[in-house]
Amino acid sequence: MSRSARPSRPTFTTSPGSTVRSFDPPGWNAPWRCDDRRGPEHMRTNVTRTAGESPGGTAVTSGSMIGRRRVAPVVVGLVALVVAALLVVLMNADPSRDASAGSPLLGNLAPDVAAERDDGSTFTLSHRKGSWVVLNFFTHDCVPCIREHPELVEFVDQQEALGSQGAELYSIVRDSTREQVETFFAERGGDWPVVYDTDYEFVNGFGVTLVPETWILDPNGFVRRRYIGQVTAEELSSTLQALRDGHP
């Protein structure tokens, strides 16, 4: 796999029908408006009117004009603060607990993609056929990813207790350096394999829109589940058991 030219970073958008547990809120723009729709020039003194008198006959004082100019920036500033606070709340809110999200990949073979692992070897997804595979997309500074991590640690412990029947977890990293990821795991625990998706093969192949995002693949390489947002150890383990028992 050539790494001479890094591909352009994909634009992440949600696909129709997907259930999204966390999202990036849109920006906000408040255009400036004048009280007089005909424009500020209409407020100038007309030589045919009495000095200090407005078009409707109401006296316009310099003090009232200055007051308006002072109040407007204050109002705009307060609105901006409220919107900024709302965005912070939305971005850090706990994700919903809806069912797994839809994807055209569900029920189909997983993309045949590959990337470099933390140990320097190449991780080729199609080579993992024969095992239940769980892919978790994350970045080191993603707040929901940080909240989710203890659940993944517990999930791995549960799967290891099942021996050869347990699922394999792989963290797929985008936009984080090796040093950042190593520090992340050193501080929070966990020793499962990490795959560095520097060429965005996994991100593009699976159509990942947000992190964290988790996928479950069966031993035949078919995609069985997709979760957008935080997952719990219980959620993953119970889903895997249901799939092993033949429930769709």
C-alpha positions as CSV (number, residue, x, y, z in Angstrom):
1,M,0.0,0.0,0.0
2,S,1.5,3.2,-1.2
3,R,1.8,6.0,1.4
4,S,3.6,8.5,-0.8
5,A,0.5,10.7,-1.2
6,R,-2.0,11.1,1.6
7,P,-5.5,11.2,0.2
8,S,-7.8,14.1,0.8
9,R,-9.6,13.9,4.0
10,P,-13.2,12.8,3.4
11,T,-16.2,15.0,4.1
12,F,-18.2,13.3,6.9
13,T,-22.0,13.5,6.5
14,T,-24.7,11.3,7.8
15,S,-26.4,8.9,5.4
16,P,-30.3,8.9,5.2
17,G,-31.9,6.5,7.6
18,S,-28.9,6.3,10.0
19,T,-29.4,6.6,13.7
20,V,-26.9,9.2,15.0
21,R,-26.2,9.3,18.7
22,S,-23.8,12.2,18.6
23,F,-23.4,14.9,16.0
24,D,-21.6,18.1,15.0
25,P,-24.2,20.9,15.3
26,P,-24.4,23.4,12.3
27,G,-23.0,26.9,12.5
28,W,-25.1,29.9,13.3
29,N,-25.3,33.2,11.4
30,A,-27.3,36.3,12.3
31,P,-27.3,38.9,9.5
32,W,-27.4,42.6,10.4
33,R,-30.8,44.2,9.9
34,C,-31.8,47.8,9.8
35,D,-35.1,48.8,11.5
36,D,-36.0,50.8,8.4
37,R,-36.2,48.5,5.4
38,R,-35.3,51.3,3.0
39,G,-31.9,51.6,4.5
40,P,-30.0,53.9,6.9
41,E,-30.0,56.7,4.3
42,H,-33.7,57.2,5.0
43,M,-32.9,58.3,8.5
44,R,-30.9,61.3,7.4
45,T,-32.5,64.7,7.8
46,N,-34.5,65.9,4.8
47,V,-34.1,69.6,4.1
48,T,-37.9,69.9,3.5
49,R,-38.7,68.7,7.1
50,T,-38.4,70.5,10.4
51,A,-34.9,69.9,11.9
52,G,-34.9,67.0,14.3
53,E,-38.2,65.6,13.0
54,S,-38.5,62.1,11.5
55,P,-40.5,61.2,8.4
56,G,-43.5,60.3,10.5
57,G,-43.3,63.5,12.5
58,T,-41.6,62.1,15.6
59,A,-38.5,63.9,16.8
60,V,-35.3,61.9,16.4
61,T,-32.6,62.8,19.0
62,S,-29.0,62.0,18.8
63,G,-29.3,60.3,22.2
64,S,-31.8,57.8,21.0
65,M,-29.7,57.0,18.0
66,I,-26.6,56.4,20.1
67,G,-28.7,54.3,22.5
68,R,-29.7,52.0,19.6
69,R,-26.2,51.7,18.5
70,R,-25.1,50.7,21.9
71,V,-27.9,48.2,22.6
72,A,-27.5,46.3,19.3
73,P,-24.0,44.9,19.9
74,V,-25.0,43.9,23.4
75,V,-28.0,41.9,22.2
76,V,-25.9,40.3,19.5
77,G,-23.3,39.4,22.0
78,L,-25.8,37.8,24.4
79,V,-27.4,35.8,21.6
80,A,-23.9,34.5,20.5
81,L,-23.1,33.5,24.1
82,V,-26.4,31.5,24.4
83,V,-25.8,29.8,21.1
84,A,-22.2,28.9,22.0
85,A,-23.4,27.4,25.3
86,L,-26.0,25.4,23.5
87,L,-23.4,24.0,21.1
88,V,-21.2,22.9,23.9
89,V,-24.1,21.1,25.6
90,L,-25.1,19.3,22.4
91,M,-21.5,18.2,21.6
92,N,-20.9,16.8,25.0
93,A,-24.4,15.3,25.6
94,D,-24.8,11.6,26.3
95,P,-25.7,9.7,23.2
96,S,-29.1,8.2,22.8
97,R,-29.7,4.5,23.2
98,D,-31.5,3.8,20.0
99,A,-31.1,0.6,18.0
100,S,-28.2,0.0,15.7
101,A,-28.0,2.3,12.7
102,G,-28.6,1.3,9.1
103,S,-26.1,0.9,6.3
104,P,-26.0,-0.5,2.8
105,L,-23.2,-2.8,4.1
106,L,-25.5,-4.6,6.5
107,G,-25.9,-8.2,5.3
108,N,-23.1,-7.9,2.8
109,L,-19.4,-8.8,2.8
110,A,-17.3,-6.2,4.6
111,P,-14.9,-4.1,2.5
112,D,-11.6,-5.8,1.8
113,V,-9.4,-3.0,3.3
114,A,-6.1,-3.0,5.1
115,A,-3.9,-0.6,7.2
116,E,-0.9,-0.7,9.4
117,R,-1.2,-2.1,13.0
118,D,0.4,-0.7,16.1
119,D,3.0,-3.5,16.0
120,G,4.0,-2.6,12.4
121,S,2.3,-5.4,10.7
122,T,-0.4,-5.0,8.1
123,F,-4.0,-5.6,9.2
124,T,-6.1,-7.0,6.4
125,L,-9.7,-7.3,7.3
126,S,-10.5,-10.2,5.0
127,H,-7.8,-12.3,6.8
128,R,-9.9,-12.3,10.0
129,K,-12.6,-14.5,8.5
130,G,-13.3,-17.4,11.0
131,S,-13.7,-15.0,13.9
132,W,-16.2,-12.6,15.2
133,V,-14.7,-9.1,14.7
134,V,-15.7,-5.8,16.3
135,L,-14.3,-2.6,14.8
136,N,-14.4,0.5,16.9
137,F,-13.6,3.8,15.2
138,F,-12.3,6.6,17.5
139,T,-9.9,9.5,18.1
140,H,-8.0,10.2,21.2
141,D,-9.7,13.6,22.0
142,C,-13.3,12.6,21.3
143,V,-15.3,13.1,24.5
144,P,-17.8,10.2,23.8
145,C,-14.8,8.0,22.9
146,I,-13.3,8.7,26.3
147,R,-16.5,7.9,28.0
148,E,-17.0,4.7,26.0
149,H,-13.4,3.4,26.6
150,P,-14.1,1.7,30.0
151,E,-17.0,-0.2,28.4
152,L,-14.6,-1.5,25.7
153,V,-12.1,-2.6,28.4
154,E,-14.9,-4.6,30.1
155,F,-16.1,-6.0,26.8
156,V,-12.6,-7.3,25.9
157,D,-12.4,-9.0,29.3
158,Q,-15.8,-10.7,28.7
159,Q,-14.8,-11.9,25.3
160,E,-11.4,-13.2,26.5
161,A,-13.2,-15.3,29.1
162,L,-15.0,-17.1,26.2
163,G,-11.8,-18.3,24.8
164,S,-11.9,-19.2,21.1
165,Q,-15.6,-18.3,21.0
166,G,-14.9,-14.7,21.9
167,A,-14.9,-11.8,19.5
168,E,-11.8,-9.8,18.5
169,L,-11.8,-6.0,19.1
170,Y,-9.8,-3.7,16.9
171,S,-9.6,0.1,17.4
172,I,-9.5,1.9,14.1
173,V,-7.8,5.3,14.6
174,R,-8.2,8.3,12.4
175,D,-6.7,11.8,13.0
176,S,-4.6,10.8,16.0
177,T,-0.8,10.2,16.2
178,R,0.8,7.1,17.6
179,E,2.0,9.0,20.5
180,Q,-1.4,10.4,21.3
181,V,-3.0,6.9,21.0
182,E,-0.3,5.3,23.2
183,T,-0.8,7.9,25.9
184,F,-4.6,7.4,25.6
185,F,-4.3,3.6,26.3
186,A,-1.6,4.0,28.9
187,E,-3.8,6.4,30.9
188,R,-7.1,4.5,30.5
189,G,-6.1,0.8,30.1
190,G,-6.7,-1.7,27.3
191,D,-4.3,-3.7,25.2
192,W,-6.2,-4.8,22.2
193,P,-4.9,-4.2,18.7
194,V,-4.9,-0.7,17.2
195,V,-5.1,0.0,13.5
196,Y,-3.9,3.3,12.1
197,D,-6.1,4.3,9.2
198,T,-3.8,6.9,7.8
199,D,-5.0,6.4,4.2
200,Y,-8.7,6.4,5.2
201,E,-9.3,3.0,3.7
202,F,-11.5,1.9,6.6
203,V,-13.2,5.2,7.0
204,N,-14.1,5.4,3.3
205,G,-14.8,1.7,3.0
206,F,-17.4,1.7,5.9
207,G,-18.6,5.2,5.3
208,V,-17.8,6.3,8.8
209,T,-19.4,9.7,9.6
210,L,-18.8,10.2,13.3
211,V,-16.8,8.7,16.1
212,P,-17.2,6.6,18.1
213,E,-18.7,4.2,15.6
214,T,-18.7,0.4,16.0
215,W,-19.3,-2.5,13.6
216,I,-19.8,-6.2,14.2
217,L,-18.7,-8.7,11.5
218,D,-19.5,-12.4,11.6
219,P,-17.0,-15.3,11.0
220,N,-17.9,-15.3,7.3
221,G,-16.9,-11.7,6.9
222,F,-20.5,-10.3,6.6
223,V,-21.5,-7.0,8.3
224,R,-24.1,-7.7,11.0
225,R,-24.4,-4.5,13.1
226,R,-23.4,-0.9,13.0
227,Y,-23.6,1.5,16.0
228,I,-23.1,5.3,15.8
229,G,-22.2,6.7,19.2
230,Q,-21.2,5.2,22.5
231,V,-21.9,1.5,23.1
232,T,-21.7,-0.5,26.3
233,A,-20.1,-3.8,27.1
234,E,-23.5,-5.4,27.8
235,E,-24.9,-4.1,24.5
236,L,-22.1,-5.6,22.5
237,S,-22.0,-8.9,24.4
238,S,-25.7,-9.4,24.2
239,T,-25.8,-8.6,20.5
240,L,-23.0,-11.0,19.8
241,Q,-24.7,-13.8,21.8
242,A,-27.9,-13.3,19.9
243,L,-26.1,-13.4,16.6
244,R,-24.3,-16.6,17.6
245,D,-27.6,-18.1,18.5
246,G,-28.9,-17.4,15.1
247,H,-31.1,-14.4,15.8
248,P,-30.8,-11.7,13.1
